[in-house]
Each structure stands twice: as structure tokens, then as C-alpha cells.
Amino acid sequence: MPRFFIEADLAVDTHVELTETVFHHWVKVLRAQVGEVATLFNGQGGEYQVTLSEVNKKSATVSVDQFNPDDRTPKFTTLLGQVMSKGDRMDYAIQKAVELGVSEIQLLTSERCEMRLKYDRDQKKIDHWQGIAIAACEQCGMNRVPQILAPLSLEKWLETTLPETKLVLAPNKDQVNVLEQATANIALLIGPEGGLSEAEIQAANAVGFLNWCIGERVLRTETAPVVALSILNYNI
């Protein structure tokens, strides 16, 4: 059954007009016909089974039939602080982080960051990444879409109020057993392709971040959130 995110209020025993995006994908691309069913979710919790009840040239309406309260979110919340990278690597990192249940993604810049968004294209790029997060939710079954937050410098982010457990991926660093100390509210900091500088790691440590070295190899910036979130899902 196809799943779509829709920016609309949903309630059982009502009729809802599809948004342009859902109409295009379901009716125009997938060629859905009256009577076909799909799952819609609006990011407010749970999902709804709907039936296509009317199709016109430029619009369509569904009847909302059933509600399923399952959000399929992990038992812990994770704020991912991801230093931005160029090209498909950032797309991949966001997509996989969402599939693994990340709660929120804070875009970051750092000393070795490859990417500096210019003001006039900031929102376009953020919208692109938010679209990737939505598509990942549609695919994996999550019903709450993580928000992609506008870029901050790492320095500024470390000054904000962060979750109780703070972990920074820091290869080849002395560390404690971070999983034994992890709570259900986690901030996860991942550096750029060139890694965080020594000064940046020390600045993170100064505000409570624990060094986390996963294995004996250095992970790429887009691989790191996949591995880290997988471990957290299994252990918390």
C-alpha cells in the first residue's frame, strides 16, 4: 500500500482533498483509480488509511477510513548535529538517519566544513533536505517527520541547550563506555569529511560531550550517523 505525507488535517469519517504533491505522485504517476487505498500521515502522530473517492483533472479527494496510532519511533530521541558535506553524501546521511529514527537534524558548519550555504540559496537547500526526510518517512514507516534545522556554526550550537547525553564521534580518542551512560535523550555530533579539529573536539568535551570511537577504522561523514544510530537502536 503506498504511503504519503500530507500537510493537512486528518480525521476518520471525513473527506480530504489531496495536496498537489500527493495528487501528482499517487494519481498522475502511479495512476491510482477511484476505490484504491493508501496510507496518509501528517506528522502529528499515527497514520490513516484512506480510499480514493473522487478524481478530477487537477484534484482528487479521499475518504479517511481508519486510524493507526503507531509512530514507529525509537524509545529514545536523538538530535543529530551533522556538519554539512557536498553532493550526495549529505542526502545519504539525512535519508539513512531518518530511516533509523533520528528525531531532529541540526545542520552545522565547522573549521573543515566543505559547504557554506549562501543566504539566497539557504532555504532551497534546506527544503531539498526536508523533502528527503519526508520521502524517507514515507518509505520506512515513520509517522513523525524529523525537522531539518537551518545551519549553525558548531561554536554557536555548543552554546545552546542540548540533550542530557552528548556524544561526539572522535576516532582514536580516549573514552568511557558511552553506552553505559546514555539516557533516552541524546545529542550526536558528527564532523565533516576531514573530521573535527582537536580544538573543536575539546570545545565539545568542555560542554559535556563524551568521545565515542566506533571500532578501529575511521568512518566517512555519511556512514557515521548510520553506524552510530544503528548501535543506539540496538542498545538503548
Residue, then its C-alpha position, 0 to 999 in steps of 0.5 A: m500500500p503506498r504511503f504519503f505525507i500530507e500537510a493537512d488535517l486528518a480525521v476518520d469519517t471525513h473527506v480530504e482533498l489531496t495536496e498537489t504533491v500527493f495528487h501528482h505522485w499517487v494519481k498522475v504517476l502511479r495512476a491510482q483509480v477511484g476505490e484504491v487505498a493508501t496510507l496518509f500521515n501528517g506528522q502529528g502522530g499515527e497514520y490513516q488509511v484512506t480510499l480514493s473517492e473522487v478524481n478530477k483533472k487537477s484534484a482528487t479527494v479521499s475518504v479517511d477510513q481508519f486510524n493507526p496510532d503507531d509512530r514507529t519511533p525509537k524509545f529514545t530521541t536523538l538530535l543529530g548535529q551533522v556538519m554539512s558535506k557536498g553532493d550526495r553524501m549529505d542526502y545519504a546521511i539525512q535519508k539513512a538517519v531518518e530511516l533509523g529514527v533520528s528525531e531532529i537534524q541540526l545542520l552545522t558548519s565547522e573549521r573543515c566544513e566543505m559547504r557554506l550555504k549562501y543566504d539566497r540559496d539557504q532555504k532551497k537547500i534546506d527544503h531539498w533536505q526536508g523533502i528527503a526526510i519526508a520521502a524517507c518517512e514515507q518509505c520506512g514507516m515513520n509517522r513523525v517527520p524529523q525537522i531539518l534545522a537551518p545551519l549553525s556554526l558548531e561554536k554557536w550550537l555548543e552554546t545552546t541547550l542540548p540533550e542530557t547525553k552528548l556524544v561526539l564521534a572522535p576516532n582514536k580518542d580516549q573514552v568511557n563506555v558511552l553506552e553505559q551512560a546514555t539516557a533516552n535523550i541524546a545529542l550526536l555530533i558528527g564532523p565533516e569529511g576531514g573530521l573535527s579539529e582537536a580544538e573543536i573536539q575539546a570545545a565539545n568535551a568542555v560542554g559535556f560531550l563524551n568521545w565515542c570511537i566506533g571500532e578501529r577504522v575511521l568512518r566517512t561523514e555519511t556512514a557515521p550517523v548510520v553506524a552510530l544510530s544503528i548501535l543506539n537502536y540496538n542498545i538503548 
